[in-house]
Amino acid sequence: MAVLVLGAVVFLFPFAYMLAESLNKATTGDLGSALPRPGSSGAQNYEAINGAISLGRSLLNSGVFAMGVLLCTLVVGVLAGYGLARLEFRGRGALFGALLLVQTIPFQLLMLPLYVLVVRDYGLGDSYVGMILPFAVESTVVFLFRQFFLQLPSELFEAARIDGAGELRILWRVALPMARPALLTGTLLTFIGPWNEFLWPFLVTKDADMQPLAVALAGFMSNLRGTVENPTGAVMAGACVLAVPAVVLFLLFQRHFTQTDIDSATKG
C-alpha cells in the first residue's frame, strides 16, 4: 500500500507543480513553487496568457481539430473494424496484415510527403481540413473495433441476417449497442492524441488565428515571453488549460471501460 501511495505521489507531483506555478505571481524555480504563495491572486497568469495568445480562439482551434479527428476516426474505425471482423471477402487476411504493418511506421517518417501532398498539392495549409486529414484514419482504432466485434457471438449476426437485415443495419442495431466499451476507449485514445498534437499543426498553420493551443503556447515561449511579467507562470497556466479537457474526459469515462453488454445480449 505504501508503495502505491508513493507511486501516486510521484506521478501526481508534476501536475501539482504545474498548477501551483500557474497560481503564483512570481516563479523561483525550486520545489517551494509546488505550493501557491500568499499574495498571489491565482488569476494573473491566466489573464496574461489569454492576453498574449487568446486562449478562447486557441481552445476553439484545438477543439475543432480534436473533434474532427475523433469523428472521422470513429466512423472509419467502426466500419473498417466491422468489415474485417464479420464480412467474408478475398484478401481480408492480407488487408489485416497491412493494417498491422502500418502501425509500425512512425508518423514522423510520413510527415514530409504528407506536407507536400496536403499543403502544396491540395492547398490546405492554415485550414482545419489540412490539420485533420492525416489523422482521419487511425489503424489502432480499426484494430480495437475489429477485436471487439470478433468477440461478439456469431449467433447474433446470423439471426439478424436470417431476419433479412443488411450489414449496415446489423452494425447499427446489433453490434454498436454492445460496443460502448470500445467506443469509449476509442474516444479517449483518439481525443488525447490530436488535442496534444504539436508537430503537424505547427507545420501546416502559419496564421496565429488557426493554431491549436499546443502550438500557440510554443509560439508564446519563442516570441512573446517578454510581454508578460511571469512567463513561466503564464506557460504553466496555458498548460493547465490544455490538460483540463483530457483529464475531465478520462474521469468521466474511466468507469465504463470494463463494462460490457455482451452477456446480457446472449442470455435468455
N, C-alpha and C positions, 0 to 999 in steps of 0.2 A: 504493500500500500504506500509506504513512504517513497519507494522508487517511482511509482506512478505519479504521486503528488509532485515530486521533484521534476520529473519529466514534463508535467503540465506547466510548472512554473517556468522552466527553461523555454518551453515552446511559446508561452504567452508573453514573456518579458519583452520581446521586440515590439509587440503590438501595444503593450502598456507604455513602453518608452516613446513610441511614436505618438500616442495620444497625449501623453504628458507634455512632450515637446511642442505639440500643436497648441497647447493651452498656456505655455509660458511666454511671458513678454520678452525675455532675453534667454539666450542659449549659452550654456557654459561648456557643453560637450563632455561632461563627466556623468557618472552614474547618478549624481544628485538631480539631474534633469528628469529622472524617471518619475518624479513627483511634482505636481504643479506647485509653483511658488506663490506665497501670499502677494497680493497686489496685482496679479495677472487677471484680467477680466475674462479670459477664456475665449474671446471672440476676435481679438485684434488680428491674429494671424489669419483667420478665416476671411476677415474683411480685406486683408492685404492681398491674399492670393486671388480673391474674387475680383478685386480692382485691377490686378495685373493681367489675368488671363480670362476673365469672365467664366466663372465656374458653371453658371447655368448653361451657356452655349456649349462648353466642352462636355458637360454631362449629357446634353441632348445628343451631341455627335456620338459619344460613346454608347448611349442607349440605342440609337438608330442602328449603329454598326453591329452591336451585340445582338439585338433582337432580329435584325435581318439575317445574320448568320444562323441564329437559333432556328428561325422559321424554315429557312432553306435546308439546313442540316437535318432537322427532324422529319420534314416531308420526304426528302430523298432517302434518309436512313430507314424510315418505316417502309417505304415502297420497295427499296432495294433489298432490305433485310427480309421482308416477306417473300419476295421473289426467290431469293437464294435459299430460303428455308422450306418453302411449301410448293413451289412450282417446279415441274419436271421439264427441263429443256436441255438440248445438246450444248455442251460446253459449260455447264453450271460449275463443275469442279474446277475447271481451268480459270473461270472468272473469279471464283472464291480464292484460288491461289494467287491470282494477280492482286486481289484486294489485300491479302496478307503481305505481299511483296511491297505494295505501295506504302504500307505502314513503316517500312524500314528506311524509306528515303527521307532525309531531313528536308524540312521546308526551305531552309536556307539555300539548299542546292538548287532549288527550282525558282528562287526569287528573281534572278536576273532575267531568265526567259519570260517569266510571268510579268515582270515590269515592262519589258519590251512589248509583250502582247497586249496587256491591259492599258498601259499609258500611251505608248506610241502608236500602236496599230488601231486600238479601239477608241482612243482619246478619252479615257475615263478617269484621268487624273483629277484630283480635287472633287470627287463625287462619292456618294455613298455606295453606288453600284461598284465602282472601282475598288473600294475597300472590302466589300462583301464577297465579290465574285471568287477570289481564290480560296475562300473558306466555305463556299456553299455546299461542298461535298466533303464529309469527314468519314474516312474509312473506318475509324474506330467506332463511330456511332452505327454505321451499317453492320459491322461485326457484332455489336451489342444487340441489335434487334434481331439479327439472324439467329444468334444463340438463344435468345429468349423465345422466339417463335418456334424453334426446334423443340423446346421443352414442352410446348403445349400438346395435349393429347391429339393424335391424328383423328380419333373418332369425331371430334367436334367439327373438323373441316369436312370430313366425309359426309356427315349428317347434313351439313349445310349444302353441300353440292347435290346430294340426293333430293333435297327440297327445292332445287333449282336456282340457288343463289349463285351469282357470278363472283369472280375472285375479288373485285373491289368491294362488293357488298359483304363478302365473308371477312375481308380485312377490317371493314368499318364496324360491322355488327358483332363479329365473333372475336377476332384477335385483339383489336385495340382496347376494348373494355377490360381485358385481362392484362394489358401491357402497361398499366400505370406505373409499376416499379421501374420498368425500363425507360418509360417516358420521362419520369422524374430524374432518374440517373443521367440520362442523355441530356436533359435540360441543364442540369448543374454542370456537367462536364463541358458542354458546348458553350454555356454562357461565360464561364470564367476565362476561357481562352481569349476570345475576341475582346472581352471587357478589359483585360490587362494587356492586350496586344500593343506592342510599340513599333517594331521594326517596319512591318508592311505599311501601316498608316503613315509612318514617318516618311517613307519613300514616295507615297502617292499623293500626299497632301502638302501643298506649299502654302495654301491660303490658311491663315490662322483661324478663320471662322469655320473651317471644316475639320479641324484637328480634334481627335478624341482627347480625353483628359490626360491619359498617359503621355501622349505626345506634347500636349500643351505644358505639362509640368516639366518635361525635359527642355522645352524651349525656354521656360522661365528660368531654369537653373543655368542655362547657357547665356542668355541675353538680358534677363530682367532682374537678376538678383540684387543689383544695386538700387532698384526702385523701391524697395521696402526696408523697413527698419530691422526686421529679424528674418533674413532669407531662409535660414534653416527651419524656423518655426512655421513659415509660410509653406514651405515644401512639405513639411510633416502634416500640416492642415489639409493640403491638397491630397496627400497620400491617404489620410483618414477618410476623406470623402470618396476617394476611389475604392477603398476597401469595403465601405459600408454595404453596397448592394450585394456583393458576393457573400459576405458574412450573413446578411439577413436571409438570402436565398437558401443558404445551407441550413440555417437554423429552422427555417420553415419546412424544409423538405426532408431533413435527415431521418425523421421517424418513419417515413414512407418507403425507404429504400429496401427494407427487408420484408415488406408486406406483399402478399400475392393473392390473387383471386382464383388461382388455378384449381385449388382443392374444391372450393365452393362450386365451381363450374362442372366438376366431374361427379359430384355427389348426387344421389337420388336417381 
